[in-house]
């Protein structure tokens, strides 16, 4: 399958109107939309790619498919990323997201708090 032809599918009956939605790009991974705000047409995004498909461009293709398929319902996407997760930060920058916030000691990892970076993209 060509990455630019990737199609995301949801479970039957699933809808973003519930506030969250998991979309699948099988067998490559999935993307979660959550904290959907229908008034302002924005939501958070999280992405997971199967280990064997990482570093092959599928994460970017999944984000691009999300934008193609849901730009009518969503005006702004945002992601909260651990400041130590350089791979995810690079992915979202490559996808056209911009850093718009830095939260100090926001995430508890093990026994210590780490910073979180918020990135957003207007579609």
C-alpha positions in Angstrom: 0.0 0.0 0.0 1.3 3.4 -0.9 1.5 5.7 2.2 -0.2 8.6 0.5 -3.3 6.3 -0.2 -3.6 5.3 3.5 -7.2 5.2 4.7 -8.2 5.3 8.4 -11.2 3.3 9.6 -13.1 3.3 12.8 -15.1 0.6 14.4 -18.7 0.4 13.2 -20.9 3.0 14.8 -17.9 4.9 16.3 -18.1 8.7 16.0 -16.2 11.7 17.0 -19.4 13.2 18.5 -18.8 11.0 21.6 -15.7 13.1 22.4 -13.1 10.6 21.3 -12.5 8.3 18.4 -9.9 5.6 17.5 -9.0 5.3 13.9 -7.1 2.3 12.5 -4.5 2.2 9.7 -4.1 -1.6 9.9 -1.6 -3.2 10.1 0.6 -0.1 10.6 -1.0 1.5 13.7 -3.8 3.8 14.9 -4.5 7.4 15.9 -6.7 8.6 18.7 -8.7 11.7 18.7 -9.8 12.8 22.2 -11.0 15.8 24.2 -13.0 16.9 21.1 -14.5 20.3 21.4 -17.3 20.6 18.8 -18.0 24.2 19.4 -14.4 25.2 18.5 -13.7 22.2 16.3 -10.5 21.2 18.0 -9.2 18.0 19.5 -6.1 16.3 20.8 -4.4 13.6 18.8 -2.2 10.7 19.8 -0.6 8.2 17.5 0.7 4.7 17.9 2.7 2.8 15.2 3.4 -0.9 15.4 7.1 -1.5 16.3 7.9 -3.3 13.0 6.5 -0.3 11.0 8.4 2.5 12.8 10.8 4.8 11.0 9.2 3.9 7.6 7.0 7.0 7.2 3.8 5.5 8.4 3.3 7.8 11.3 3.4 10.8 9.0 1.2 9.1 6.5 -1.4 8.4 9.3 -1.4 12.0 10.4 -1.8 13.2 6.8 -4.7 10.7 6.3 -6.3 12.0 9.4 -6.2 15.6 8.0 -7.6 14.5 4.6 -10.5 12.6 6.1 -11.5 14.8 9.0 -10.6 18.4 8.1 -14.4 19.3 7.7 -15.0 18.4 11.4 -11.8 19.6 12.9 -10.2 23.0 12.6 -7.3 22.5 15.1 -5.4 19.4 16.2 -3.0 19.4 19.1 -0.7 16.9 20.8 0.9 16.9 24.2 4.3 15.2 24.0 6.8 14.3 26.7 9.7 16.8 26.2 12.1 13.8 26.2 10.3 12.1 23.3 12.4 13.6 20.5 11.1 11.2 17.8 7.5 12.3 18.4 8.4 16.0 18.5 10.3 15.6 15.2 7.3 13.7 13.7 4.8 16.5 14.6 7.2 19.2 13.3 7.5 17.3 10.0 3.7 17.1 9.8 3.5 20.9 10.1 2.7 21.3 13.8 4.2 24.2 15.8 5.2 24.3 19.5 2.6 26.4 21.3 3.2 25.6 25.0 5.7 24.1 27.4 4.4 22.6 30.7 6.9 22.3 33.5 6.9 19.0 35.4 3.6 18.0 33.8 4.0 14.2 33.4 4.9 11.7 36.1 7.3 9.1 34.7 8.4 6.6 37.2 9.2 8.6 40.3 9.9 11.9 38.7 8.1 14.6 36.8 9.1 15.6 33.3 8.1 18.5 31.0 5.5 18.3 28.3 5.4 20.1 25.0 2.1 21.1 23.4 2.1 21.2 19.6 -0.8 22.3 17.4 -1.8 22.6 13.7 -4.6 24.5 12.2 -6.1 22.6 9.3 
